[in-house]
């Protein structure tokens, strides 16, 4: 995953860098924010697991769950 792809995915999920830190690390320390910032700037490669973690996050969101339920009821 490239930094611009991560930014687009974050925008589609409507999450901030702090939110991404919470999702990935279950906390938001300065060090966690720096890690996320290095991913977004391209200074460090984005780990392979980040995309899957965000996929799980998206699937857990109420708006997705409601949409999925509506589609299954049709």
N, C-alpha and C positions, 0 to 999 in steps of 0.2 A: 504494500500500500504506500502510495506517495503522499506527501504532506497536503497537496491540494485535494486529493481524494478524501483524506481524513477531515479536512475543513468542510467539504461538501456534505459528508456524512453527518458531521456535527450540526451543520445548518439544518439538514433535513430532520434531525432529531430535536432541534431547538435546544441544544445544550451548549454550555460554556466550557472553557478550559477547567474551571473549578469543578463543574459537573463531571467532566471526564475524569478528573482526579478521583472524585468520589466513587465513580463507577469502577475504575480500574484498581484503586488502592484502598477503597473504603475509608478514606480520610482526605483532608486537604491541608497538607503542610507545605511550607515554602519549598522544600525539596521536591515534593510531588509535583508542584506547579512548574518547577524548573524542568523536570523530566518531560512533562507534557509540552512545554514550550520548545524544548529541543526537538521533539518529534515534529511539531508544527513548522518550525523554522527549517527543518531538513538537516540540522546539525548532527542528529543521531537518527538511525533507522527506526522506523515504527515496528514494534514487535508484531509477529504474525498473529498473536492471540487477540490483539486489540479489535480487529474487525469482527471476530466471532463474539467477543464480549459485548460489542455494541449491537450486534444482531440479537443477542439474548435480551439486552436492555430494551430494544425496540419491541420485541415480542411481549415483554412484560408490561408495556404501557397500557393504561385503561382504554385509550382511544383505539389502539390496535385490537385489543381484546373485544371491544364492542363491535368494531367493524367485522372482525372475524366471526363473531357470534351471529351478526345480521346476515352475513353471507351464507353461513351454514344453515340458517333457518329457511332460506328461500328454496 
